[in-house]
Amino acid sequence: MGQHNIMVKICVGTACFVQGGADLLLYEDFLDPSLLRICTIEGTSCLHCCKTDDQQLRAPFVEINGVVHANVTPKRLIELLREAQHA
C-alpha cells in the first residue's frame, strides 16, 4: 500500500472559493486521520483553470500530485485522495 506523501493544492481563487473551495479548506473536519497523515494540503491563490471553454470543467479545482481535478466536493476529495493513496 502506498504510504507516500500526497501533495494537494486547493484553489482559493474567487471562483473556486465561492463555488465550494471554502468548504474544501475545512478538510480537517471531514478527512480520515489516516489520510491527513500522508497528505500535504495547502491553499493556493489560483490554479488558472477557470478560463477553459469546456463547460464540464468548473470550480472548485484541486491539484493532487500535479493533476488538476474539477468540480471537487468534500466527498470527491476523499475519493481522489484514496485513489492517490493506492497509486
C-alpha positions in Angstrom: 0.0 0.0 0.0 1.4 3.4 -0.9 2.2 5.4 2.2 3.8 8.2 0.3 3.2 11.9 0.7 0.3 13.2 -1.4 0.6 16.8 -2.5 -2.7 18.7 -2.6 -3.4 22.2 -3.7 -6.9 23.6 -3.1 -7.6 26.6 -5.3 -8.9 29.6 -3.3 -9.2 32.0 -6.1 -12.5 33.9 -6.1 -14.5 31.5 -8.4 -13.2 28.4 -6.6 -13.7 29.9 -3.1 -17.3 30.8 -3.6 -18.2 27.6 -5.5 -17.0 25.2 -2.8 -13.3 25.8 -2.3 -14.0 27.3 1.1 -15.6 24.1 2.2 -12.6 22.1 1.0 -10.4 24.2 3.2 -12.2 22.6 6.1 -10.6 19.3 5.1 -9.5 18.5 8.7 -13.2 18.3 9.6 -14.0 15.5 7.1 -10.8 13.7 6.2 -9.9 10.5 8.0 -6.8 10.9 10.1 -5.0 8.2 8.1 -5.3 10.4 5.0 -4.3 13.5 6.9 -1.0 11.9 7.9 0.1 11.2 4.3 -1.2 14.5 2.7 0.4 17.9 2.5 -2.6 20.2 1.8 -2.4 23.9 1.1 -4.5 26.6 -0.4 -3.2 28.3 -3.5 -4.3 31.6 -4.9 -5.2 30.2 -8.3 -4.7 27.2 -10.4 -5.6 29.1 -13.6 -8.2 26.6 -14.7 -11.3 28.9 -14.8 -10.6 30.2 -18.2 -11.3 27.0 -20.0 -14.0 26.8 -22.7 -15.0 23.3 -21.5 -18.3 23.7 -19.7 -17.7 20.4 -17.9 -14.7 21.8 -16.0 -16.0 24.0 -13.3 -14.8 25.3 -10.0 -13.6 24.4 -7.4 -10.4 23.0 -8.7 -7.9 20.9 -6.8 -4.5 19.7 -7.8 -3.3 16.3 -6.5 0.2 15.3 -7.2 0.3 17.6 -10.2 -3.1 16.5 -11.7 -5.9 19.1 -11.7 -9.4 17.9 -10.9 -12.6 20.0 -11.4 -15.9 20.1 -9.6 -14.4 18.8 -6.4 -16.6 18.4 -3.4 -15.5 17.1 0.0 -16.8 13.6 -0.9 -14.9 13.7 -4.2 -11.8 14.9 -2.5 -11.8 11.9 -0.2 -12.3 9.6 -3.3 -9.4 11.3 -5.1 -7.1 11.0 -2.1 -7.9 7.3 -1.6 -7.1 6.7 -5.3 -3.8 8.6 -4.9 -3.0 6.7 -1.7 -3.2 3.4 -3.5 -1.4 4.6 -6.7 
